[in-house]
Amino acid sequence: MAEKAKMIVDKDFTIGEIDERLYGSFIEHLGRAVYGGIYEPGHSDADENGFRRDVIELVNELQVPIVRYPGGNFVSGYNWEDSVGPKEERKRRLELAWRTIETNEFGFNEFVDWAKKANTEVMMAVNLGTRGIDAARNLVEYSNHASGTYWSDLRRKHGYEQPHNIKTWCLGNEMDGPWQIGHKNAVEYGRTALEAAKVMKWVDPSIELVACGSSSRQMATFPDWEATVLDHTYEHVEYLSMHQYYGNADDDTPTFLARSLEMDDFIRTLIATCDYMKAKKRSKKKLSLSFDEWNVWYHSHAADRKMEPWQIAPPQLEDIYNHEDALLVGCMLISLLKHADRVKMACLAQLVNVIAPIMTSNGGGSWRQTIFYPFMHASVYGRGKSLVPLIQSPKYDTKQITDVPYLEAIAIHNEEQDEVTVFAVNRHLDSSLPLEVDLRSFGACSLIEHIVLEHDDLKAVNTEQQPDNVKPHPNGNAQVDGFKVQASLVKASWNVIRLKV
């Protein structure tokens, strides 16, 4: 490709400070996310609590700051009381969302214990499907109140003298979806969420709340759902949720890699909706977004349709990710960073085994999927301020999306480390892309490293037997001359260019 892509960034032209919770993830009682994923008593690498140490090590590599729990669709049928207290007294339940049996062997307190060992915070979801405001306020009291009441003293009786002090709470999950247990229309949900928010904050005024937005941009009720829900809840919540998954079932890779442009539009529409409600209510409050489910999801659909119901922790939603999936995940991360002023939390869904960057085998090993790498790079090197990217790039058209830039990129300024990191994807499937990055406002720079994730086969995957088949290398060709960076981004590649400024 002869035409060059150019990018100019200025240290004073910032999008916003990046909230570390942008690199959150998600654990649901679904498939082998919990049982066989983060928890497997009897495994050779399990600790005294049954937590898999090999998985915790990989989670620590990702530096995940917050994890949403326990769902997902699961939460809309969840009786939290079933999951605390002596394990031998806990009830087994039919889990209707995913048609399995939930043993409740691993419950609320176990997850709090696991989160501490994994150096992460808890984003707790409450059941507004089969339950409601009473169960929600009781759970906050059990979790966060010090002592002297029935629920707080029950927590202490269960072995937790000190309150858990969970600060981030989701008001249900995907309540706009007809598949949801206890599905509600926007008015019904808005009223329920408002009343739950009130009593939860009366129990603990320090918590932050996330109201359910649309389950995806494709929902027929989007964005009317958001407007109606916020009409009820605007002054009582801090965040509005977003969910979106993409797939490549048609094997149209150019369109697949362009889906992050639709993600950009989704975010912009939600920001506009929030700001409309701000104006309507004459409010001084600016609402933020929580993109608390996002990923590629489609590989496992056929296998999941064949699953026999009422098993305990069967393999479900076990997408085996390939190289092109990693490229789109990289583009989606860049989309989140391009809106860091308003998207303050996000959860890659999910963390282990279920549409996840980490895979395990029961009784066996663990390994990194292809999508592990762009997520890790963004989490580790994407801290600081997101800079406005002025980009010129050659473009292409697909059957569904037009004017797709071959270059998808963002720059992050970490003032504490005196570093600028450029994340860049070359969407071109056949040619390298010359790139020039102009950093004139920073003065002279030096190259720390240029990491590249590339593979000749877009469908290449990692497995337990070949865990390093798709793996980044530090041999990128970026060069620095004063304040300009020159690089040739190889075809279909994810790039991390780290610079000392």
C-alpha positions as CSV (number, residue, x, y, z in Angstrom):
1,M,0.0,0.0,0.0
2,A,1.6,3.3,-1.1
3,E,-0.6,5.7,0.8
4,K,0.6,6.6,4.2
5,A,-1.5,7.0,7.4
6,K,-0.7,10.0,9.6
7,M,-1.5,10.7,13.2
8,I,-1.0,13.9,15.2
9,V,-1.4,14.1,18.9
10,D,-1.0,17.0,21.3
11,K,-0.4,16.6,25.0
12,D,-2.9,19.5,25.7
13,F,-5.7,18.0,23.5
14,T,-7.0,15.4,25.9
15,I,-10.2,13.3,25.6
16,G,-10.1,12.6,29.3
17,E,-8.5,10.8,32.2
18,I,-8.8,7.1,31.9
19,D,-10.6,5.4,34.8
20,E,-8.7,2.2,35.5
21,R,-12.1,0.4,35.7
22,L,-12.2,0.6,31.9
23,Y,-10.2,-2.6,32.1
24,G,-12.7,-4.5,34.1
25,S,-14.0,-8.0,33.4
26,F,-16.9,-10.3,34.3
27,I,-17.6,-13.6,36.1
28,E,-21.0,-15.2,35.8
29,H,-22.3,-18.5,37.1
30,L,-22.3,-19.8,33.6
31,G,-20.6,-22.8,32.1
32,R,-17.1,-23.2,33.6
33,A,-16.4,-19.6,34.5
34,V,-16.7,-20.4,38.2
35,Y,-16.5,-24.2,38.5
36,G,-13.4,-25.3,36.7
37,G,-12.4,-21.7,36.0
38,I,-11.6,-19.6,39.0
39,Y,-12.6,-22.4,41.5
40,E,-11.6,-26.0,41.3
41,P,-11.0,-27.7,44.7
42,G,-8.8,-30.7,44.3
43,H,-6.9,-29.2,41.4
44,S,-3.1,-29.6,41.8
45,D,-2.7,-25.8,41.7
46,A,-5.7,-24.9,43.9
47,D,-5.1,-23.0,47.2
48,E,-6.8,-23.7,50.5
49,N,-10.0,-22.1,49.3
50,G,-10.1,-24.1,46.1
51,F,-9.1,-21.1,44.0
52,R,-6.9,-21.9,41.0
53,R,-3.6,-20.1,41.5
54,D,-2.7,-20.5,37.8
55,V,-5.8,-18.6,36.9
56,I,-5.1,-15.8,39.5
57,E,-1.6,-15.4,38.0
58,L,-3.1,-14.8,34.5
59,V,-5.7,-12.4,35.9
60,N,-2.9,-10.5,37.6
61,E,-1.1,-10.3,34.3
62,L,-4.2,-8.6,32.9
63,Q,-4.3,-6.2,35.9
64,V,-8.0,-6.4,36.1
65,P,-9.2,-3.6,38.5
66,I,-12.9,-4.7,38.9
67,V,-15.0,-7.8,38.1
68,R,-18.8,-7.8,37.7
69,Y,-20.6,-10.7,39.5
70,P,-22.7,-12.9,39.5
71,G,-24.3,-12.1,36.1
72,G,-25.5,-11.6,33.5
73,N,-28.7,-13.4,32.9
74,F,-28.0,-15.6,35.9
75,V,-28.6,-12.8,38.3
76,S,-32.3,-12.4,37.3
77,G,-33.1,-15.7,39.0
78,Y,-30.5,-15.5,41.8
79,N,-31.4,-15.8,45.5
80,W,-28.3,-14.4,47.1
81,E,-29.2,-15.9,50.5
82,D,-28.7,-19.4,48.9
83,S,-25.0,-18.7,48.4
84,V,-23.9,-17.8,51.9
85,G,-23.4,-19.7,55.2
86,P,-22.3,-23.3,55.6
87,K,-21.9,-25.0,52.3
88,E,-23.6,-28.2,53.4
89,E,-26.8,-26.2,54.0
90,R,-26.9,-24.4,50.7
91,K,-29.7,-25.2,48.3
92,R,-29.2,-26.6,44.8
93,R,-31.4,-24.8,42.3
94,L,-32.5,-25.2,38.7
95,E,-30.7,-22.3,37.0
96,L,-33.2,-21.2,34.3
97,A,-31.2,-18.7,32.4
98,W,-28.6,-21.2,31.2
99,R,-30.6,-24.4,32.0
100,T,-28.1,-25.9,34.4
101,I,-28.0,-26.9,38.1
102,E,-26.4,-24.4,40.4
103,T,-25.0,-26.0,43.5
104,N,-24.2,-22.7,45.3
105,E,-21.0,-24.3,46.6
106,F,-19.2,-21.1,45.4
107,G,-21.1,-18.0,46.6
108,F,-21.1,-14.4,47.4
109,N,-18.4,-14.5,50.2
110,E,-16.2,-16.8,48.2
111,F,-16.2,-14.4,45.3
112,V,-15.2,-11.5,47.6
113,D,-12.4,-13.7,49.0
114,W,-11.3,-14.6,45.4
115,A,-11.4,-10.9,44.3
116,K,-9.0,-10.0,47.1
117,K,-6.6,-12.7,46.1
118,A,-6.9,-11.5,42.5
119,N,-6.2,-7.9,43.5
120,T,-9.5,-6.7,42.1
121,E,-12.7,-5.0,43.3
122,V,-16.2,-6.4,43.1
123,M,-19.0,-4.9,40.9
124,M,-22.0,-6.6,42.4
125,A,-25.3,-7.1,40.5
126,V,-28.7,-7.4,42.3
127,N,-31.7,-9.4,41.1
128,L,-34.4,-7.2,39.8
129,G,-36.0,-10.0,37.8
130,T,-37.5,-12.5,40.3
131,R,-36.6,-10.4,43.3
132,G,-36.7,-6.7,43.9
133,I,-36.0,-3.8,46.3
134,D,-36.2,-5.8,49.5
135,A,-33.6,-8.4,48.5
136,A,-31.4,-5.7,47.1
137,R,-31.3,-3.6,50.2
138,N,-30.7,-6.7,52.4
139,L,-27.7,-7.7,50.3
140,V,-26.2,-4.2,50.7
141,E,-26.8,-4.4,54.4
142,Y,-25.2,-7.9,54.6
143,S,-22.3,-6.7,52.5
144,N,-21.5,-3.2,53.7
145,H,-23.1,-2.5,57.2
146,A,-20.7,-2.9,60.0
147,S,-22.8,-4.7,62.7
148,G,-25.8,-4.6,65.0
149,T,-28.5,-5.6,62.5
150,Y,-29.8,-9.0,61.4
151,W,-28.1,-9.0,58.0
152,S,-24.8,-7.5,59.1
153,D,-24.6,-9.8,62.1
154,L,-25.4,-12.8,59.8
155,R,-22.3,-11.9,57.7
156,R,-20.3,-11.8,60.9
157,K,-21.7,-15.2,61.9
158,H,-20.6,-16.5,58.5
159,G,-17.0,-15.5,59.4
160,Y,-16.7,-12.0,58.0
161,E,-16.3,-9.6,60.9
162,Q,-15.5,-6.6,58.7
163,P,-17.9,-5.4,56.1
164,H,-17.0,-6.1,52.4
165,N,-17.5,-2.4,51.5
166,I,-18.5,-3.1,47.9
167,K,-18.9,0.3,46.2
168,T,-20.2,-0.5,42.7
169,W,-23.7,-2.1,42.2
170,C,-25.6,-3.0,39.0
171,L,-29.4,-2.6,39.2
172,G,-30.3,-5.9,37.4
173,N,-29.1,-7.1,34.0
174,E,-30.5,-6.7,30.5
175,M,-34.0,-6.1,31.7
176,D,-35.0,-4.9,28.2
177,G,-34.5,-8.4,26.8
178,P,-37.5,-10.8,26.5
179,W,-35.1,-13.7,27.3
180,Q,-34.5,-12.2,30.7
181,I,-36.2,-13.8,33.8
182,G,-38.6,-11.1,35.0
183,H,-38.3,-9.1,31.8
184,K,-39.8,-5.6,32.2
185,N,-40.7,-2.8,29.9
186,A,-38.9,0.5,30.3
187,V,-41.4,2.1,32.7
188,E,-41.6,-1.0,34.8
189,Y,-37.9,-1.3,35.0
190,G,-37.4,2.4,35.5
191,R,-39.7,2.5,38.5
192,T,-38.2,-0.7,40.1
193,A,-34.6,0.6,39.5
194,L,-35.5,3.9,41.1
195,E,-37.0,2.3,44.2
196,A,-34.1,-0.1,44.5
197,A,-31.6,2.7,44.1
198,K,-33.2,4.7,46.9
199,V,-33.2,2.0,49.5
200,M,-29.7,0.7,48.6
201,K,-28.3,4.2,49.1
202,W,-30.3,4.7,52.3
203,V,-28.4,1.7,53.6
204,D,-25.0,2.9,52.3
205,P,-24.9,6.4,50.8
206,S,-21.3,5.9,49.5
207,I,-22.2,3.3,46.8
208,E,-22.4,4.0,43.1
209,L,-25.2,2.5,40.9
210,V,-25.4,1.3,37.3
211,A,-28.8,1.4,35.6
212,C,-29.6,-1.1,32.8
213,G,-29.3,0.3,29.3
214,S,-30.1,-1.6,26.2
215,S,-28.8,-5.2,25.7
216,S,-27.4,-4.1,22.4
217,R,-27.6,-1.4,19.8
218,Q,-29.8,-3.8,17.7
219,M,-32.7,-3.8,20.2
220,A,-35.9,-2.4,18.7
221,T,-36.4,-0.4,21.9
222,F,-33.0,1.3,21.7
223,P,-32.6,4.2,22.6
224,D,-36.1,4.9,23.8
225,W,-35.5,2.4,26.6
226,E,-32.6,4.6,27.9
227,A,-34.6,7.8,27.8
228,T,-37.5,6.3,29.7
229,V,-35.3,4.6,32.3
230,L,-33.3,7.7,32.9
231,D,-36.5,9.7,33.2
232,H,-37.0,7.8,36.4
233,T,-33.5,7.2,37.6
234,Y,-31.3,10.0,36.4
235,E,-30.6,11.7,39.7
236,H,-30.2,8.3,41.6
237,V,-27.6,6.5,39.5
238,E,-24.1,7.3,38.4
239,Y,-23.8,5.1,35.3
240,L,-25.8,3.7,32.4
241,S,-24.8,0.2,31.2
242,M,-24.1,-0.8,27.6
243,H,-23.7,-4.3,26.1
244,Q,-22.5,-5.4,22.7
245,Y,-21.0,-8.5,21.1
246,Y,-19.8,-9.0,17.5
247,G,-19.3,-12.1,15.4
248,N,-18.1,-13.2,12.0
249,A,-20.4,-16.0,11.1
250,D,-20.5,-14.9,7.5
251,D,-16.7,-15.0,7.3
252,D,-16.6,-11.4,6.0
253,T,-13.5,-10.3,7.8
254,P,-13.3,-6.7,6.3
255,T,-16.8,-6.0,7.7
256,F,-16.0,-7.8,11.0
257,L,-13.0,-5.6,11.6
258,A,-15.1,-2.5,11.0
259,R,-17.6,-3.3,13.6
260,S,-15.9,-1.1,16.1
261,L,-17.1,1.9,14.1
262,E,-20.6,0.7,15.1
263,M,-19.4,0.6,18.7
264,D,-18.3,4.2,18.4
265,D,-21.8,5.2,17.1
266,F,-23.5,3.2,19.9
267,I,-21.4,5.1,22.5
268,R,-22.1,8.5,20.9
269,T,-25.9,7.8,20.8
270,L,-25.9,6.9,24.5
271,I,-23.9,10.0,25.4
272,A,-26.5,12.1,23.5
273,T,-29.4,10.3,25.2
274,C,-27.8,10.9,28.6
275,D,-27.2,14.6,27.9
276,Y,-30.7,15.0,26.5
277,M,-32.1,13.8,29.9
278,K,-29.6,16.1,31.7
279,A,-31.1,19.0,29.8
280,K,-34.7,17.8,30.3
281,K,-34.2,17.6,34.0
282,R,-32.2,20.9,34.2
283,S,-29.6,18.8,36.1
284,K,-26.0,19.7,36.9
285,K,-25.1,16.0,36.9
286,K,-23.2,14.5,34.0
287,L,-23.9,10.7,33.7
288,S,-21.1,8.3,32.8
289,L,-21.3,5.0,30.9
290,S,-20.5,1.5,32.0
291,F,-19.8,-0.8,29.0
292,D,-20.1,-3.8,31.3
293,E,-20.4,-6.5,28.6
294,W,-18.4,-6.4,25.4
295,N,-16.5,-9.0,23.3
296,V,-16.5,-11.2,20.3
297,W,-19.1,-14.0,20.7
298,Y,-20.2,-16.4,18.0
299,H,-17.9,-19.4,17.7
300,S,-19.7,-21.5,20.3
301,H,-23.3,-21.0,19.2
302,A,-23.6,-24.3,17.4
303,A,-22.2,-26.4,20.3
304,D,-24.4,-24.6,22.8
305,R,-27.5,-25.5,20.9
306,K,-26.7,-29.2,21.4
307,M,-26.1,-29.0,25.1
308,E,-28.1,-31.3,27.3
309,P,-29.9,-29.3,30.1
310,W,-29.6,-29.6,33.9
311,Q,-25.9,-30.4,34.1
312,I,-23.5,-28.9,36.6
313,A,-21.0,-26.5,35.1
314,P,-21.0,-27.9,31.6
315,P,-18.9,-26.3,28.9
316,Q,-20.9,-23.3,27.6
317,L,-20.0,-20.3,25.5
318,E,-16.5,-21.6,25.1
319,D,-15.4,-19.5,22.1
320,I,-12.0,-20.5,20.9
321,Y,-10.6,-17.1,19.7
322,N,-8.5,-16.6,16.6
323,H,-6.2,-13.9,15.3
324,E,-8.9,-11.8,13.6
325,D,-10.9,-11.8,16.9
326,A,-7.9,-10.3,18.7
327,L,-7.7,-7.6,16.1
328,L,-11.3,-6.6,16.6
329,V,-10.9,-6.7,20.4
330,G,-8.0,-4.3,19.9
331,C,-10.2,-2.0,17.8
332,M,-12.9,-2.2,20.5
333,L,-10.4,-1.3,23.2
334,I,-9.4,1.8,21.1
335,S,-13.1,2.7,20.8
336,L,-13.4,2.6,24.6
337,L,-10.3,4.8,24.9
338,K,-11.6,7.3,22.3
339,H,-14.6,7.9,24.7
340,A,-12.6,7.8,28.0
341,D,-14.3,11.1,29.1
342,R,-17.7,9.3,29.4
343,V,-17.0,5.6,29.4
344,K,-15.6,5.2,32.9
345,M,-16.1,1.4,33.4
346,A,-16.1,-1.5,31.0
347,C,-16.1,-5.3,31.5
348,L,-14.7,-7.7,29.0
349,A,-17.2,-10.5,29.1
350,Q,-16.1,-12.8,30.4
351,L,-12.8,-13.6,32.2
352,V,-12.3,-17.4,32.3
353,N,-13.6,-20.1,29.9
354,V,-16.8,-18.4,29.0
355,I,-16.1,-16.1,25.9
356,A,-12.9,-15.3,27.7
357,P,-9.2,-14.4,27.4
358,I,-8.2,-17.2,29.8
359,M,-9.0,-20.9,29.2
360,T,-8.5,-23.9,31.4
361,S,-9.0,-27.6,31.3
362,N,-10.6,-29.3,34.3
363,G,-7.8,-30.8,36.3
364,G,-5.3,-29.6,33.7
365,G,-3.6,-26.4,32.5
366,S,-4.5,-22.9,31.7
367,W,-3.5,-20.7,28.7
368,R,-4.0,-17.3,27.1
369,Q,-6.4,-17.0,24.2
370,T,-5.5,-14.6,21.3
371,I,-7.7,-11.8,22.8
372,F,-5.7,-11.9,26.0
373,Y,-2.9,-9.9,24.5
374,P,-4.5,-6.7,23.3
375,F,-6.5,-6.6,26.5
376,M,-3.4,-7.0,28.6
377,H,-1.5,-4.4,26.6
378,A,-4.3,-1.8,27.0
379,S,-4.7,-2.5,30.7
380,V,-1.0,-2.4,31.5
381,Y,0.1,0.5,29.2
382,G,-3.2,2.3,28.7
383,R,-3.2,4.2,32.0
384,G,-3.2,8.0,32.1
385,K,-4.9,10.5,29.7
386,S,-6.4,9.6,26.4
387,L,-5.3,12.0,23.6
388,V,-7.4,13.3,20.7
389,P,-6.2,11.4,17.6
390,L,-6.1,13.5,14.4
391,I,-5.8,10.8,11.8
392,Q,-5.5,10.6,8.1
393,S,-5.8,7.1,6.7
394,P,-6.6,5.4,3.5
395,K,-10.1,3.8,3.7
396,Y,-12.1,0.9,2.3
397,D,-15.7,0.0,1.9
398,T,-17.5,-3.3,2.7
399,K,-20.9,-4.6,1.8
400,Q,-22.3,-3.2,5.0
401,I,-20.0,-0.4,6.2
402,T,-18.3,2.4,4.2
403,D,-15.4,4.7,4.7
404,V,-13.5,2.3,7.1
405,P,-10.0,3.6,7.9
406,Y,-7.3,1.0,7.6
407,L,-5.7,2.6,10.6
408,E,-7.5,2.4,14.0
409,A,-5.4,4.1,16.6
410,I,-5.2,6.1,19.9
411,A,-2.4,7.6,22.0
412,I,-2.2,7.5,25.8
413,H,-0.1,9.9,27.8
414,N,1.1,8.6,31.2
415,E,2.6,11.6,32.9
416,E,3.8,9.7,35.9
417,Q,5.9,7.5,33.7
418,D,6.8,10.2,31.1
419,E,5.5,7.8,28.4
420,V,3.3,8.0,25.4
421,T,1.8,4.7,24.1
422,V,0.2,4.4,20.7
423,F,-2.2,1.5,20.2
424,A,-2.8,0.8,16.5
425,V,-4.5,-1.8,14.3
426,N,-3.8,-2.2,10.6
427,R,-7.1,-3.5,9.2
428,H,-5.6,-4.2,5.8
429,L,-5.5,-7.9,5.2
430,D,-3.0,-7.9,2.4
431,S,-0.6,-5.0,2.8
432,S,1.5,-3.2,5.4
433,L,0.5,0.3,6.3
434,P,3.2,3.1,6.6
435,L,2.4,5.2,9.6
436,E,3.8,8.6,10.8
437,V,3.0,9.8,14.3
438,D,3.6,13.5,15.0
439,L,4.4,14.2,18.7
440,R,5.7,17.8,18.3
441,S,4.1,19.0,21.5
442,F,6.2,16.5,23.5
443,G,9.5,17.4,22.0
444,A,12.2,14.8,21.4
445,C,11.1,11.2,22.1
446,S,12.9,7.9,22.3
447,L,11.5,4.4,21.5
448,I,11.0,2.0,24.4
449,E,9.6,-0.8,22.3
450,H,7.3,-1.7,19.4
451,I,5.2,-4.8,20.2
452,V,3.4,-6.5,17.3
453,L,0.7,-9.2,17.3
454,E,0.6,-10.8,13.9
455,H,-0.1,-14.1,12.2
456,D,-0.2,-15.2,8.6
457,D,-3.4,-17.2,9.3
458,L,-6.4,-15.0,10.4
459,K,-8.0,-18.2,11.8
460,A,-5.0,-19.2,13.9
461,V,-5.8,-20.1,17.6
462,N,-4.1,-21.0,20.8
463,T,-4.7,-24.3,22.5
464,E,-3.5,-26.1,25.6
465,Q,-1.1,-28.1,23.4
466,Q,0.0,-25.0,21.4
467,P,-0.5,-22.1,23.8
468,D,1.9,-19.8,22.0
469,N,0.7,-20.2,18.4
470,V,-0.5,-16.6,18.3
471,K,1.7,-14.5,20.5
472,P,3.0,-10.9,20.3
473,H,6.7,-10.2,19.6
474,P,8.8,-7.1,20.5
475,N,10.4,-6.8,17.0
476,G,8.3,-4.1,15.5
477,N,10.1,-1.7,13.1
478,A,9.1,1.7,14.6
479,Q,11.8,4.4,14.5
480,V,12.0,7.8,16.1
481,D,13.5,10.9,14.6
482,G,13.1,13.8,17.0
483,F,9.3,14.1,17.6
484,K,8.2,11.9,14.7
485,V,7.6,8.2,14.8
486,Q,7.8,6.2,11.6
487,A,6.6,2.6,11.4
488,S,5.3,0.1,8.9
489,L,2.4,-1.7,10.4
490,V,2.3,-5.2,9.0
491,K,-0.9,-6.5,7.5
492,A,-3.7,-7.5,9.9
493,S,-1.7,-6.5,13.0
494,W,-2.2,-5.1,16.5
495,N,0.6,-2.7,17.5
496,V,1.8,-1.2,20.8
497,I,4.4,1.6,20.3
498,R,5.8,2.8,23.6
499,L,7.8,6.0,23.7
500,K,9.7,7.9,26.4
501,V,8.9,11.7,26.3
